[in-house]
């Protein structure tokens, strides 16, 4: 994609439009949730970290049971 081409402009315009849309959603969430927004985001992050930790622990256990070379 060359600088200044029609495809480049479409890509940049879409990027700016998506970023403005996400900024609007973030503002709306903060406006609606108010002082609870930090708590809500904290709970969402905690749940995401907890589930990812469980997934990674299962993966480590599976890989450690396979042995050093993966028992091919």
BALOBA-1460 file (C-alpha; in Angstrom, 3 decimals):
// residues 72
<rec num="1" residu="x" x="0.000" y="0.000" z="0.000"/>
<rec num="2" residu="x" x="1.639" y="3.188" z="-1.180"/>
<rec num="3" residu="x" x="1.514" y="6.383" z="0.802"/>
<rec num="4" residu="x" x="-1.242" y="8.655" z="-0.493"/>
<rec num="5" residu="x" x="-2.996" y="6.038" z="-2.638"/>
<rec num="6" residu="x" x="-6.768" y="5.589" z="-2.546"/>
<rec num="7" residu="x" x="-6.355" y="2.355" z="-0.581"/>
<rec num="8" residu="x" x="-4.103" y="4.127" z="1.933"/>
<rec num="9" residu="x" x="-6.704" y="6.883" z="2.438"/>
<rec num="10" residu="x" x="-9.509" y="4.339" z="2.896"/>
<rec num="11" residu="x" x="-7.428" y="2.464" z="5.450"/>
<rec num="12" residu="x" x="-6.573" y="5.610" z="7.411"/>
<rec num="13" residu="x" x="-10.159" y="6.868" z="7.280"/>
<rec num="14" residu="x" x="-11.434" y="3.528" z="8.594"/>
<rec num="15" residu="x" x="-8.801" y="3.597" z="11.339"/>
<rec num="16" residu="x" x="-9.842" y="7.073" z="12.476"/>
<rec num="17" residu="x" x="-13.559" y="6.175" z="12.294"/>
<rec num="18" residu="x" x="-13.077" y="3.033" z="14.406"/>
<rec num="19" residu="x" x="-10.954" y="4.896" z="16.946"/>
<rec num="20" residu="x" x="-13.579" y="7.637" z="17.278"/>
<rec num="21" residu="x" x="-16.306" y="5.007" z="17.665"/>
<rec num="22" residu="x" x="-14.379" y="3.221" z="20.409"/>
<rec num="23" residu="x" x="-13.666" y="6.531" z="22.148"/>
<rec num="24" residu="x" x="-17.394" y="7.268" z="22.075"/>
<rec num="25" residu="x" x="-18.163" y="3.843" z="23.561"/>
<rec num="26" residu="x" x="-15.579" y="4.380" z="26.298"/>
<rec num="27" residu="x" x="-17.056" y="7.771" z="27.131"/>
<rec num="28" residu="x" x="-20.593" y="6.321" z="27.176"/>
<rec num="29" residu="x" x="-19.503" y="3.501" z="29.490"/>
<rec num="30" residu="x" x="-17.875" y="5.965" z="31.875"/>
<rec num="31" residu="x" x="-20.863" y="8.283" z="31.730"/>
<rec num="32" residu="x" x="-23.425" y="5.543" z="32.372"/>
<rec num="33" residu="x" x="-21.438" y="3.535" z="34.928"/>
<rec num="34" residu="x" x="-20.179" y="6.640" z="36.707"/>
<rec num="35" residu="x" x="-18.178" y="5.925" z="39.844"/>
<rec num="36" residu="x" x="-18.777" y="2.176" z="39.378"/>
<rec num="37" residu="x" x="-16.799" y="2.053" z="36.138"/>
<rec num="38" residu="x" x="-13.476" y="1.352" z="37.907"/>
<rec num="39" residu="x" x="-15.020" y="-1.496" z="39.883"/>
<rec num="40" residu="x" x="-16.687" y="-2.973" z="36.815"/>
<rec num="41" residu="x" x="-13.470" y="-2.841" z="34.791"/>
<rec num="42" residu="x" x="-11.519" y="-4.312" z="37.710"/>
<rec num="43" residu="x" x="-13.917" y="-7.250" z="37.986"/>
<rec num="44" residu="x" x="-13.778" y="-7.866" z="34.227"/>
<rec num="45" residu="x" x="-9.957" y="-7.814" z="34.266"/>
<rec num="46" residu="x" x="-9.847" y="-10.109" z="37.314"/>
<rec num="47" residu="x" x="-12.144" y="-12.646" z="35.645"/>
<rec num="48" residu="x" x="-10.122" y="-12.502" z="32.417"/>
<rec num="49" residu="x" x="-6.844" y="-13.041" z="34.287"/>
<rec num="50" residu="x" x="-8.320" y="-15.880" z="36.333"/>
<rec num="51" residu="x" x="-9.632" y="-17.734" z="33.283"/>
<rec num="52" residu="x" x="-6.392" y="-17.219" z="31.352"/>
<rec num="53" residu="x" x="-4.389" y="-18.483" z="34.328"/>
<rec num="54" residu="x" x="-6.522" y="-21.655" z="34.454"/>
<rec num="55" residu="x" x="-6.037" y="-22.195" z="30.728"/>
<rec num="56" residu="x" x="-2.272" y="-21.717" z="30.986"/>
<rec num="57" residu="x" x="-2.013" y="-24.075" z="33.970"/>
<rec num="58" residu="x" x="-3.821" y="-26.791" z="32.010"/>
<rec num="59" residu="x" x="-1.495" y="-26.225" z="29.063"/>
<rec num="60" residu="x" x="1.616" y="-26.438" z="31.262"/>
<rec num="61" residu="x" x="0.309" y="-29.634" z="32.857"/>
<rec num="62" residu="x" x="-0.408" y="-31.154" z="29.443"/>
<rec num="63" residu="x" x="3.023" y="-30.240" z="28.140"/>
<rec num="64" residu="x" x="4.814" y="-31.481" z="31.258"/>
<rec num="65" residu="x" x="3.033" y="-34.855" z="30.973"/>
<rec num="66" residu="x" x="4.255" y="-35.201" z="27.391"/>
<rec num="67" residu="x" x="7.885" y="-35.114" z="28.443"/>
<rec num="68" residu="x" x="10.827" y="-33.095" z="27.186"/>
<rec num="69" residu="x" x="10.460" y="-34.014" z="23.489"/>
<rec num="70" residu="x" x="6.690" y="-34.275" z="23.297"/>
<rec num="71" residu="x" x="6.712" y="-38.083" z="22.990"/>
<rec num="72" residu="x" x="6.235" y="-38.087" z="19.237"/>
